[in-house]
Amino acid sequence: MKIALVGPAHPYKGGGARHTTELARRLAAAGHDVIIESWRVQYPARLYPGQQTVDVPEGEPYPRTRRRLAWYRPDGWLAEGRRLRRADLVVFALLTPLQVPPYLAVMAGLGRTRTAVICHNVLPHERRRGDVALTRALLSRAGTVVTHSAAQAAQARDLAPGATVRTVTMPPHLPATGPQNHDAERAGSPAPLSCRLLFFGIVRPYKGLDVLLNALAKAPSHVTLTVAGEFWSDITELEYLIAELGLAGRVTLRPGYVPADQIPALFGAADALVMPYREATASQNALLAFAHGVPVITTTAGALAEAVRDGVDGLTCAPGDAEDLLRALKEISDPERARRLRAGIPPVDPDPAWAAYLRVLLAP
């Protein structure tokens, strides 16, 4: 098949760009003729407060990537659709409703070409006016809608009752950080009475960092936390909360995007990754932790806990519940408990998940 993927790719960073790139590679390896139609400029800077692009790729870029789309050139959106009419399938990667107007214009130019929309999020966790209407318009026009959890599928069907909605687990698309030697990473670990937690990724209210801090304040004093990622709000408010909770000596803030080549050292210095999300769709961070030999504490929001075997390679707790999270922190603070969880971490094998993903995406 001739397949065009429309979505972010390098130099854009993050899970969406990595997913689009890995999907292109997997489809090409399966014998399809694949191109990526990416962005020259995807969003106005004022609508995306974080760092949008990177100089060093998070993985090897897909060679057949074109960057002809720009948010400020609507005349180019329809033209792009017309150029893609000869494709057998055009797949749109939906991460935010901000993408919907250009996607609708590209669809209009496609004519009768078959389409699919991959919903990384059906709707944003933090919504703006118009998000529901825009998403409904896109999903109603898509040939197939692909979601990554049953809850997201239900949301898509509610928005577009006539749409063909399919669900498949999101496969691994991790940043390329090189081969890992977990034993070497742990060789310099401090004495047993030290439990180093890591919160990793963009810091936004729905991710529940405040819940984690409130739980940490009641956890054993040898439990510490590093927060590494971009802050989408004023960091001063967080610093006030840390001081108010008496955590100044136990919390380290590392604001800013973490390049792929710095991820191994960051995870190598952690005893557990904590994902205290109030709500979620899916995340690759649990698999990223496992790839570095690090157990995971996660809430059961969305599909977060699907990758974690409670009591085997991680611990789960209720979303938005500081007391339940505190229970998990107390468990992981026991060195023997932490050792058993590390021993239960399975190898990350992406191939079966990607094979299933392609079957669902390409099904007639």
C-alpha positions in Angstrom: 0.0 0.0 0.0 1.0 3.6 -0.5 0.6 5.2 3.0 1.1 8.8 4.1 1.4 9.6 7.8 0.4 13.2 8.7 1.8 14.2 12.1 4.8 15.5 14.0 8.3 14.0 13.3 11.8 15.2 14.1 12.8 18.0 14.8 9.6 17.9 16.9 10.2 16.1 20.2 8.1 13.8 22.4 6.0 10.7 22.2 3.9 11.8 19.3 6.9 12.4 17.0 8.5 9.2 18.1 5.3 7.2 17.5 4.8 8.7 14.0 8.5 7.9 13.1 8.4 4.3 14.5 5.1 3.7 12.8 6.6 4.7 9.5 9.5 2.4 10.0 7.3 -0.6 10.9 5.0 0.0 8.0 7.9 0.3 5.6 9.5 -2.9 7.0 6.2 -4.7 6.3 6.6 -3.8 2.7 4.5 -0.6 2.4 5.4 2.6 0.5 5.4 5.1 3.4 6.0 8.8 3.7 5.6 11.2 6.6 4.1 14.6 6.0 5.2 16.6 8.9 5.3 20.2 10.0 7.5 23.2 9.3 5.8 25.0 12.1 3.1 23.1 14.0 1.7 25.5 16.6 1.9 29.2 17.5 4.5 29.5 20.3 2.0 31.1 22.7 -0.2 28.0 22.5 2.6 25.6 23.4 4.6 26.9 26.3 7.2 24.1 26.2 10.1 23.5 23.9 8.7 22.3 20.6 11.8 21.1 18.7 15.2 19.7 19.4 18.5 19.8 17.6 19.5 16.2 18.4 17.0 13.5 17.3 15.4 11.3 20.0 15.8 8.5 17.5 17.0 8.1 13.9 14.7 10.3 11.7 12.7 8.5 9.0 14.4 9.4 5.7 11.2 10.0 3.7 9.9 12.8 5.9 8.6 16.0 4.3 7.9 19.2 6.2 5.4 21.2 4.1 2.7 22.0 6.6 2.6 25.2 8.6 -0.1 26.4 10.9 0.0 29.9 9.4 -0.4 28.7 5.7 -4.0 27.3 5.4 -3.6 27.6 1.6 -1.1 24.8 1.9 -3.3 22.4 3.8 -5.8 21.8 1.0 -2.9 21.6 -1.5 -1.3 18.9 0.6 -4.5 16.9 0.5 -4.6 17.0 -3.2 -1.0 15.9 -3.4 -1.8 12.9 -1.3 -4.8 11.7 -3.4 -2.7 8.9 -4.9 -2.1 7.3 -1.5 -4.1 4.2 -0.5 -4.3 5.3 3.1 -3.6 8.6 4.8 -3.2 8.4 8.6 -3.5 11.5 10.9 -1.8 11.6 14.3 -4.1 13.5 16.6 -2.5 14.9 19.7 -4.4 18.1 20.2 -7.5 19.8 18.7 -5.2 22.6 17.5 -4.3 20.1 14.7 -7.9 19.7 13.6 -8.4 22.6 11.2 -5.4 21.7 9.0 -6.3 18.0 9.2 -9.9 18.8 8.0 -8.5 20.8 5.1 -6.1 18.0 4.1 -9.0 15.6 4.3 -11.1 17.9 2.0 -8.3 17.8 -0.6 -8.1 14.0 -0.4 -11.4 13.3 -2.1 -12.3 9.6 -1.6 -8.9 8.5 -0.3 -9.1 6.2 2.7 -8.3 7.9 6.0 -7.6 6.9 9.6 -7.1 9.1 12.7 -4.8 7.8 15.5 -6.0 9.4 18.8 -3.2 9.9 21.2 -5.8 11.8 23.1 -9.4 11.9 22.0 -9.8 15.1 24.0 -7.2 17.1 26.0 -6.9 16.7 29.7 -7.1 20.5 30.0 -9.7 21.7 27.5 -10.2 24.9 25.7 -13.5 26.2 24.3 -14.1 24.5 20.9 -12.1 21.4 21.6 -15.1 19.1 21.6 -16.6 20.5 18.5 -13.3 20.3 16.6 -12.6 16.8 17.6 -16.2 15.7 16.8 -15.8 17.2 13.3 -12.6 15.3 12.6 -13.6 11.9 14.0 -17.0 12.1 12.1 -15.1 12.4 8.8 -12.4 9.8 9.4 -12.7 6.4 7.8 -11.3 4.7 10.9 -10.5 6.0 14.4 -7.8 4.2 16.3 -7.7 4.6 20.1 -5.3 3.2 22.8 -7.8 2.2 25.5 -11.4 1.1 26.0 -12.2 4.4 27.8 -10.8 6.4 24.9 -12.8 4.3 22.4 -16.0 5.0 24.4 -15.2 8.8 24.3 -14.6 8.7 20.6 -17.9 6.8 20.0 -19.7 9.3 22.1 -18.4 12.2 20.0 -18.9 10.5 16.6 -21.5 7.7 17.0 -21.2 6.7 13.3 -17.4 6.4 13.3 -15.6 3.1 13.0 -13.6 3.0 16.2 -10.9 0.4 16.9 -8.8 -0.1 20.0 -5.3 -1.4 20.3 -2.6 -1.0 23.0 0.0 1.6 22.2 3.2 -0.1 21.3 6.6 1.0 22.6 8.2 3.9 20.9 11.0 4.8 23.3 13.7 7.5 22.8 17.0 5.9 21.5 19.3 6.1 24.5 21.7 3.3 23.5 22.2 -0.1 25.1 21.8 -0.2 28.8 23.8 -1.9 31.5 21.5 -1.8 34.5 24.0 -3.5 36.8 26.6 -0.9 36.1 24.0 1.9 36.6 23.2 0.5 40.1 26.8 -0.1 41.0 27.2 3.3 42.5 23.9 3.1 44.4 24.1 4.6 47.9 23.4 2.7 51.2 20.1 0.8 51.5 18.4 3.5 53.5 17.9 5.7 50.4 14.8 5.6 48.2 15.1 7.9 45.2 11.9 8.6 43.3 11.7 10.2 39.9 8.8 12.2 38.3 9.6 12.5 34.6 8.1 14.5 31.8 6.1 17.7 31.3 4.7 19.0 34.6 1.0 19.9 34.2 -1.8 19.9 36.8 -3.5 16.7 35.6 -0.3 14.7 36.3 -0.8 15.1 40.0 2.7 16.2 41.2 1.0 18.1 44.1 -0.6 14.8 45.2 2.8 13.2 45.1 4.3 16.0 47.2 1.6 15.7 49.8 2.2 11.9 50.1 6.0 12.4 50.2 5.7 14.7 53.1 4.3 11.8 55.2 6.6 9.2 53.8 9.8 8.0 55.6 12.5 10.7 55.6 14.9 8.6 53.4 12.5 8.8 50.5 13.5 11.7 48.1 12.2 12.9 44.8 13.7 14.4 41.6 11.3 16.2 39.3 12.7 16.4 35.7 10.8 17.9 32.9 9.3 21.1 31.4 7.1 23.2 33.7 4.0 24.6 31.9 3.3 27.0 34.8 5.2 29.2 37.2 7.6 27.0 39.1 7.4 29.5 42.0 4.0 28.1 43.1 5.5 24.6 43.3 8.5 25.8 45.3 6.1 27.4 47.8 4.3 24.1 48.2 7.6 22.2 48.7 8.7 24.7 51.4 5.2 24.6 53.1 5.4 20.8 53.3 8.9 20.8 54.7 10.4 19.0 51.7 13.1 21.5 50.8 15.9 19.0 51.5 14.1 16.1 49.9 12.9 17.4 46.5 15.2 18.3 43.6 13.7 20.3 40.7 15.4 19.8 37.3 13.3 22.1 35.0 13.6 21.8 31.2 13.5 19.3 28.5 15.7 16.2 29.1 17.6 15.2 26.0 17.6 11.5 25.1 21.3 11.1 25.9 20.7 12.3 29.5 17.9 9.8 30.2 20.1 6.8 31.1 21.9 8.7 33.9 18.6 10.1 35.2 16.9 6.7 35.4 20.1 5.1 36.6 20.0 7.3 39.7 16.3 6.4 40.5 14.9 3.6 42.5 11.4 4.0 41.2 9.5 6.1 38.7 6.3 7.7 40.0 3.3 8.5 37.8 0.7 10.1 40.2 -1.7 11.2 37.4 -5.2 12.3 38.2 -6.3 11.4 34.7 -4.5 9.9 31.7 -4.9 8.1 28.4 -1.6 6.2 28.0 2.0 6.8 28.6 5.3 5.3 27.5 7.1 6.3 30.7 6.4 3.0 32.4 8.1 1.1 29.6 10.9 3.6 29.5 11.5 2.9 33.2 11.4 -0.8 32.7 13.9 -0.5 29.8 16.3 1.1 32.4 15.5 -1.5 35.1 13.4 0.8 37.3 10.1 -0.3 38.9 7.0 2.0 38.5 4.5 3.4 40.9 1.4 4.5 39.0 -2.2 5.4 39.5 -4.9 3.4 37.7 -5.9 6.5 35.7 -6.7 5.7 32.0 -4.5 2.9 30.7 -1.4 3.8 32.8 -1.5 0.7 34.9 -1.9 -1.7 32.0 1.9 -2.0 31.6 2.5 -2.5 35.3 1.9 -5.8 37.3 1.0 -4.7 40.7 3.4 -6.2 43.3 5.6 -7.7 40.6 7.3 -4.9 38.7 5.6 -1.9 40.3 2.8 -0.7 42.5 -0.6 0.8 41.7 -2.8 3.2 43.6 -5.9 5.3 43.1 -5.8 8.6 41.2 -5.9 11.7 43.3 -5.6 9.8 46.5 -2.5 11.0 48.5 -3.1 8.4 51.3 -3.2 5.5 48.8 -0.1 6.9 47.1 1.6 7.2 50.6 0.9 3.4 51.1 2.8 2.7 47.8 5.7 5.0 48.8 6.1 3.2 52.2 6.2 -0.1 50.4 8.9 1.0 47.9 10.9 2.6 50.7 11.7 -0.9 52.0 14.9 -1.9 50.3 14.0 -5.6 50.1 10.6 -4.7 48.6 12.3 -2.5 46.1 14.8 -5.2 45.2 12.0 -7.7 44.5 10.2 -5.3 42.3 13.4 -4.6 40.3 13.8 -8.3 39.9 10.3 -8.7 38.5 10.8 -6.2 35.6 10.4 -8.0 32.2 12.4 -7.3 29.1 10.7 -4.7 26.8 9.9 -6.5 23.5 8.2 -4.1 21.1 7.7 -6.5 18.2 4.5 -8.3 19.2 2.8 -5.0 20.2 3.7 -3.4 16.9 2.5 -6.4 14.8 -0.9 -6.1 16.6 -0.9 -2.4 16.0 -0.4 -2.7 12.3 -3.1 -5.3 12.0 -5.7 -3.0 13.6 -4.6 0.1 11.7 -4.6 -1.6 8.3 -7.7 -3.7 8.7 -10.3 -3.0 6.0 
